Amino acid sequence: MDYGATAEELEQHFHGCGAVNRVTIQCNKFDGHPKGFAYIEFSDKDSVPLAMALDESLFRGRQLKVRQATPILLFEIGLLF
């Protein structure tokens, strides 16, 4: 994804998939610069296949890679007590 992209632009790009709850653009914690990827949370799980159909679509002149996020379980990162 383009490093200059805004949450509003991403929401507009995916608006045809359904209602968007939140757009989170991941940034480097040290310098605050975008990492080049984002998470888009939809109100309805039926929006996910529609969003997946936008894989390889053009956004700000660049081809997007759209993947479904998978939750990280606490025991997978060693935090289960």
N, C-alpha and C positions, 0 to 999 in steps of 0.2 A: 504494500500500500504506500502511496505517496506520503512522504514525511511531513508535508505541509497540510495534510487533510484535517478537516475539523469534524467533530462529532455530528454537527448539523448536516454536513455534506454526506457523511456515511448514512445517517438516518434517511436522508432524501434518496440516496441510491437504493436503499432497501425498503422504501415505503410501500412498494407494491406487494411485499411479502406479508404484511400485516402490521399490527400496532407494535411499535418499538417501546419497550420499557426503559432501556438504558443503552448508551453507547460508551464504552470505556476504551480509550486509546492508551495503550501501554507505553510508559515513558521510563527512561533510564533513571534510577533513583539517585545517581550521583550528579548528573548534569541536567536532568529534566527534559532532555531531547527525546522525541518519539522513537520507539524501537522499530516502527514499521508494521505493526499489527494492532488489531483492535478486537474487542468482543462486542457483539450486538446481542442484547437480550430481548426476546419477543414476548408479548403477552400470552400468546397461544402457541402450543407446541406444533400445531398444524402449519405454522409459518416456516418451520425449519426446512422442510423439503423445498419450499419455494425459494428460500434463501440459498440453499445448496445449488439450485439451478442457475444461480448467478456466478458460479465458479467460472473463472476465466473471462468474466465480463470486464469491460474497460471502465476504469474509474480514474479520473484526472490523468488520462493518457497512459495509464499503466494497467496491466492485466492483474486482476485480483485472484487470489487463491482463497476459496471459501471452504472451511472445514468445520465440522461440528465439534464443539468443545466437549471434552470428557472431564467429569469431576475428579479431582484428586482426593482420594480417601486418606484419612489421617494416618492409618497404619502403613500406607505406602511411603510416607515420608518420615516415618519413625516417631510419630507423635502420639501413638496409641499407648496408653498406660495400663 
